[in-house]
């Protein structure tokens, strides 16, 4: 496994991390025993960067990751998030970045995870009703208390990142980034590089679409969240599928899978970019890990830019409500 330095630290994180969200919610059927096996195998293979959040499964994902880390805590760089709030029934009820909530959320996550500290603690979505300086100030106090080692933001706008970083060093910025979600290239990536912030790319496989394994909306389970995603609906689905077919053709030429080609592209965007693909099976994990050894030539990158230039994908990356709370 190759490693990359986490911003404003000496911590080395695996070049390919593991996103654990789908192990508890959103992407159809799941089985805890299989998810635990995936996390354990990831640690065995040197994948040390694990990503979860208090909102995933309404706390169940943190509990799952905590179970997986029993006796193996020192092998992981553990990241979790706060800010998206749900009620007991699982309904999303808002975003909270108030200082008192930051403390409460951290203590609750530590308890669910069964650990005494979180390595990287993100604000999951920016609360526009709370000054970012106050939210980050509360996060900084968690660092002072030893409950958190480093802090990050998720889906924050450039100006917000700058204000946050002026309050306390931001180690990582997590935002959706893949061949079909290249918005960060407009400004966010350059701001992160200017400030020495690691860019963590979530959904680097376009929520699985870039794997080439989804040929029809009917391939998704009835309760799969992606059925509500604009890119998986109507005419958008067909237009995006046509783009993925071109990625598949190139992957076949190179003797890799479409998912590996898409992930290799993300890795090639810089040593400060770390993708965190999910993996529901050990075979998926193995496929993702092998990407670190795939080298793309300048011509390969040019071809992928031609196939999926910025703005090529059809549809927004979230439904209307979700788009309102990104880039805050």
Secondary structure as a PSIPRED ss2 file (coil, helix, strand):
# PSIPRED VFORMAT (PSIPRED V4.0)

   1 X C   1.000  0.000  0.000
   2 X C   1.000  0.000  0.000
   3 X E   0.000  0.000  1.000
   4 X E   0.000  0.000  1.000
   5 X E   0.000  0.000  1.000
   6 X C   1.000  0.000  0.000
   7 X C   1.000  0.000  0.000
   8 X C   1.000  0.000  0.000
   9 X C   1.000  0.000  0.000
  10 X C   1.000  0.000  0.000
  11 X C   1.000  0.000  0.000
  12 X E   0.000  0.000  1.000
  13 X E   0.000  0.000  1.000
  14 X E   0.000  0.000  1.000
  15 X C   1.000  0.000  0.000
  16 X E   0.000  0.000  1.000
  17 X C   1.000  0.000  0.000
  18 X E   0.000  0.000  1.000
  19 X E   0.000  0.000  1.000
  20 X C   1.000  0.000  0.000
  21 X H   0.000  1.000  0.000
  22 X H   0.000  1.000  0.000
  23 X H   0.000  1.000  0.000
  24 X C   1.000  0.000  0.000
  25 X C   1.000  0.000  0.000
  26 X C   1.000  0.000  0.000
  27 X C   1.000  0.000  0.000
  28 X C   1.000  0.000  0.000
  29 X C   1.000  0.000  0.000
  30 X C   1.000  0.000  0.000
  31 X C   1.000  0.000  0.000
  32 X H   0.000  1.000  0.000
  33 X H   0.000  1.000  0.000
  34 X H   0.000  1.000  0.000
  35 X H   0.000  1.000  0.000
  36 X H   0.000  1.000  0.000
  37 X H   0.000  1.000  0.000
  38 X H   0.000  1.000  0.000
  39 X H   0.000  1.000  0.000
  40 X H   0.000  1.000  0.000
  41 X H   0.000  1.000  0.000
  42 X H   0.000  1.000  0.000
  43 X H   0.000  1.000  0.000
  44 X H   0.000  1.000  0.000
  45 X C   1.000  0.000  0.000
  46 X C   1.000  0.000  0.000
  47 X C   1.000  0.000  0.000
  48 X C   1.000  0.000  0.000
  49 X E   0.000  0.000  1.000
  50 X E   0.000  0.000  1.000
  51 X E   0.000  0.000  1.000
  52 X C   1.000  0.000  0.000
  53 X C   1.000  0.000  0.000
  54 X C   1.000  0.000  0.000
  55 X C   1.000  0.000  0.000
  56 X H   0.000  1.000  0.000
  57 X H   0.000  1.000  0.000
  58 X H   0.000  1.000  0.000
  59 X H   0.000  1.000  0.000
  60 X H   0.000  1.000  0.000
  61 X H   0.000  1.000  0.000
  62 X H   0.000  1.000  0.000
  63 X H   0.000  1.000  0.000
  64 X H   0.000  1.000  0.000
  65 X H   0.000  1.000  0.000
  66 X H   0.000  1.000  0.000
  67 X H   0.000  1.000  0.000
  68 X H   0.000  1.000  0.000
  69 X H   0.000  1.000  0.000
  70 X C   1.000  0.000  0.000
  71 X C   1.000  0.000  0.000
  72 X C   1.000  0.000  0.000
  73 X H   0.000  1.000  0.000
  74 X H   0.000  1.000  0.000
  75 X H   0.000  1.000  0.000
  76 X C   1.000  0.000  0.000
  77 X E   0.000  0.000  1.000
  78 X E   0.000  0.000  1.000
  79 X E   0.000  0.000  1.000
  80 X E   0.000  0.000  1.000
  81 X E   0.000  0.000  1.000
  82 X E   0.000  0.000  1.000
  83 X C   1.000  0.000  0.000
  84 X E   0.000  0.000  1.000
  85 X E   0.000  0.000  1.000
  86 X E   0.000  0.000  1.000
  87 X C   1.000  0.000  0.000
  88 X C   1.000  0.000  0.000
  89 X C   1.000  0.000  0.000
  90 X C   1.000  0.000  0.000
  91 X C   1.000  0.000  0.000
  92 X E   0.000  0.000  1.000
  93 X E   0.000  0.000  1.000
  94 X E   0.000  0.000  1.000
  95 X E   0.000  0.000  1.000
  96 X C   1.000  0.000  0.000
  97 X C   1.000  0.000  0.000
  98 X C   1.000  0.000  0.000
  99 X H   0.000  1.000  0.000
 100 X H   0.000  1.000  0.000
 101 X H   0.000  1.000  0.000
 102 X H   0.000  1.000  0.000
 103 X H   0.000  1.000  0.000
 104 X H   0.000  1.000  0.000
 105 X H   0.000  1.000  0.000
 106 X H   0.000  1.000  0.000
 107 X H   0.000  1.000  0.000
 108 X H   0.000  1.000  0.000
 109 X H   0.000  1.000  0.000
 110 X H   0.000  1.000  0.000
 111 X H   0.000  1.000  0.000
 112 X H   0.000  1.000  0.000
 113 X H   0.000  1.000  0.000
 114 X C   1.000  0.000  0.000
 115 X C   1.000  0.000  0.000
 116 X C   1.000  0.000  0.000
 117 X C   1.000  0.000  0.000
 118 X E   0.000  0.000  1.000
 119 X E   0.000  0.000  1.000
 120 X E   0.000  0.000  1.000
 121 X E   0.000  0.000  1.000
 122 X E   0.000  0.000  1.000
 123 X E   0.000  0.000  1.000
 124 X C   1.000  0.000  0.000
 125 X C   1.000  0.000  0.000
 126 X C   1.000  0.000  0.000
 127 X C   1.000  0.000  0.000
 128 X C   1.000  0.000  0.000
 129 X C   1.000  0.000  0.000
 130 X C   1.000  0.000  0.000
 131 X C   1.000  0.000  0.000
 132 X H   0.000  1.000  0.000
 133 X H   0.000  1.000  0.000
 134 X H   0.000  1.000  0.000
 135 X H   0.000  1.000  0.000
 136 X H   0.000  1.000  0.000
 137 X H   0.000  1.000  0.000
 138 X H   0.000  1.000  0.000
 139 X H   0.000  1.000  0.000
 140 X H   0.000  1.000  0.000
 141 X H   0.000  1.000  0.000
 142 X H   0.000  1.000  0.000
 143 X H   0.000  1.000  0.000
 144 X H   0.000  1.000  0.000
 145 X C   1.000  0.000  0.000
 146 X C   1.000  0.000  0.000
 147 X C   1.000  0.000  0.000
 148 X E   0.000  0.000  1.000
 149 X E   0.000  0.000  1.000
 150 X E   0.000  0.000  1.000
 151 X E   0.000  0.000  1.000
 152 X E   0.000  0.000  1.000
 153 X E   0.000  0.000  1.000
 154 X E   0.000  0.000  1.000
 155 X C   1.000  0.000  0.000
 156 X C   1.000  0.000  0.000
 157 X C   1.000  0.000  0.000
 158 X H   0.000  1.000  0.000
 159 X H   0.000  1.000  0.000
 160 X H   0.000  1.000  0.000
 161 X H   0.000  1.000  0.000
 162 X H   0.000  1.000  0.000
 163 X H   0.000  1.000  0.000
 164 X H   0.000  1.000  0.000
 165 X H   0.000  1.000  0.000
 166 X H   0.000  1.000  0.000
 167 X H   0.000  1.000  0.000
 168 X C   1.000  0.000  0.000
 169 X C   1.000  0.000  0.000
 170 X C   1.000  0.000  0.000
 171 X C   1.000  0.000  0.000
 172 X E   0.000  0.000  1.000
 173 X E   0.000  0.000  1.000
 174 X E   0.000  0.000  1.000
 175 X E   0.000  0.000  1.000
 176 X E   0.000  0.000  1.000
 177 X C   1.000  0.000  0.000
 178 X E   0.000  0.000  1.000
 179 X C   1.000  0.000  0.000
 180 X C   1.000  0.000  0.000
 181 X E   0.000  0.000  1.000
 182 X C   1.000  0.000  0.000
 183 X H   0.000  1.000  0.000
 184 X H   0.000  1.000  0.000
 185 X H   0.000  1.000  0.000
 186 X H   0.000  1.000  0.000
 187 X C   1.000  0.000  0.000
 188 X H   0.000  1.000  0.000
 189 X H   0.000  1.000  0.000
 190 X H   0.000  1.000  0.000
 191 X H   0.000  1.000  0.000
 192 X H   0.000  1.000  0.000
 193 X H   0.000  1.000  0.000
 194 X H   0.000  1.000  0.000
 195 X H   0.000  1.000  0.000
 196 X C   1.000  0.000  0.000
 197 X C   1.000  0.000  0.000
 198 X E   0.000  0.000  1.000
 199 X E   0.000  0.000  1.000
 200 X E   0.000  0.000  1.000
 201 X E   0.000  0.000  1.000
 202 X E   0.000  0.000  1.000
 203 X C   1.000  0.000  0.000
 204 X C   1.000  0.000  0.000
 205 X C   1.000  0.000  0.000
 206 X C   1.000  0.000  0.000
 207 X C   1.000  0.000  0.000
 208 X C   1.000  0.000  0.000
 209 X H   0.000  1.000  0.000
 210 X H   0.000  1.000  0.000
 211 X H   0.000  1.000  0.000
 212 X C   1.000  0.000  0.000
 213 X C   1.000  0.000  0.000
 214 X C   1.000  0.000  0.000
 215 X C   1.000  0.000  0.000
 216 X C   1.000  0.000  0.000
 217 X H   0.000  1.000  0.000
 218 X H   0.000  1.000  0.000
 219 X H   0.000  1.000  0.000
 220 X C   1.000  0.000  0.000
 221 X C   1.000  0.000  0.000
 222 X C   1.000  0.000  0.000
 223 X C   1.000  0.000  0.000
 224 X C   1.000  0.000  0.000
 225 X H   0.000  1.000  0.000
 226 X H   0.000  1.000  0.000
 227 X H   0.000  1.000  0.000
 228 X H   0.000  1.000  0.000
 229 X C   1.000  0.000  0.000
 230 X H   0.000  1.000  0.000
 231 X H   0.000  1.000  0.000
 232 X H   0.000  1.000  0.000
 233 X C   1.000  0.000  0.000
 234 X H   0.000  1.000  0.000
 235 X H   0.000  1.000  0.000
 236 X H   0.000  1.000  0.000
 237 X H   0.000  1.000  0.000
 238 X H   0.000  1.000  0.000
 239 X H   0.000  1.000  0.000
 240 X H   0.000  1.000  0.000
 241 X H   0.000  1.000  0.000
 242 X H   0.000  1.000  0.000
 243 X H   0.000  1.000  0.000
 244 X H   0.000  1.000  0.000
 245 X H   0.000  1.000  0.000
 246 X H   0.000  1.000  0.000
 247 X H   0.000  1.000  0.000
 248 X H   0.000  1.000  0.000
 249 X H   0.000  1.000  0.000
 250 X H   0.000  1.000  0.000
 251 X H   0.000  1.000  0.000
 252 X H   0.000  1.000  0.000
 253 X H   0.000  1.000  0.000
 254 X H   0.000  1.000  0.000
 255 X C   1.000  0.000  0.000
 256 X C   1.000  0.000  0.000
 257 X C   1.000  0.000  0.000
 258 X H   0.000  1.000  0.000
 259 X H   0.000  1.000  0.000
 260 X H   0.000  1.000  0.000
 261 X H   0.000  1.000  0.000
 262 X H   0.000  1.000  0.000
 263 X H   0.000  1.000  0.000
 264 X H   0.000  1.000  0.000
 265 X H   0.000  1.000  0.000
 266 X H   0.000  1.000  0.000
 267 X H   0.000  1.000  0.000
 268 X C   1.000  0.000  0.000
 269 X C   1.000  0.000  0.000
 270 X C   1.000  0.000  0.000
 271 X C   1.000  0.000  0.000
 272 X C   1.000  0.000  0.000
 273 X E   0.000  0.000  1.000
 274 X E   0.000  0.000  1.000
 275 X E   0.000  0.000  1.000
 276 X C   1.000  0.000  0.000
 277 X C   1.000  0.000  0.000
 278 X E   0.000  0.000  1.000
 279 X C   1.000  0.000  0.000
 280 X C   1.000  0.000  0.000
 281 X C   1.000  0.000  0.000
 282 X H   0.000  1.000  0.000
 283 X H   0.000  1.000  0.000
 284 X H   0.000  1.000  0.000
 285 X H   0.000  1.000  0.000
 286 X H   0.000  1.000  0.000
 287 X H   0.000  1.000  0.000
 288 X H   0.000  1.000  0.000
 289 X H   0.000  1.000  0.000
 290 X H   0.000  1.000  0.000
 291 X H   0.000  1.000  0.000
 292 X H   0.000  1.000  0.000
 293 X H   0.000  1.000  0.000
 294 X C   1.000  0.000  0.000
 295 X C   1.000  0.000  0.000
 296 X C   1.000  0.000  0.000
 297 X C   1.000  0.000  0.000
 298 X H   0.000  1.000  0.000
 299 X H   0.000  1.000  0.000
 300 X H   0.000  1.000  0.000
 301 X H   0.000  1.000  0.000
 302 X H   0.000  1.000  0.000
 303 X H   0.000  1.000  0.000
 304 X H   0.000  1.000  0.000
 305 X H   0.000  1.000  0.000
 306 X H   0.000  1.000  0.000
 307 X H   0.000  1.000  0.000
 308 X C   1.000  0.000  0.000
 309 X C   1.000  0.000  0.000
 310 X C   1.000  0.000  0.000
 311 X C   1.000  0.000  0.000
 312 X C   1.000  0.000  0.000
 313 X C   1.000  0.000  0.000
 314 X C   1.000  0.000  0.000
 315 X C   1.000  0.000  0.000
 316 X C   1.000  0.000  0.000
 317 X C   1.000  0.000  0.000
 318 X C   1.000  0.000  0.000
 319 X C   1.000  0.000  0.000
 320 X H   0.000  1.000  0.000
 321 X H   0.000  1.000  0.000
 322 X H   0.000  1.000  0.000
 323 X H   0.000  1.000  0.000
 324 X C   1.000  0.000  0.000
 325 X C   1.000  0.000  0.000
 326 X C   1.000  0.000  0.000
 327 X C   1.000  0.000  0.000
 328 X C   1.000  0.000  0.000
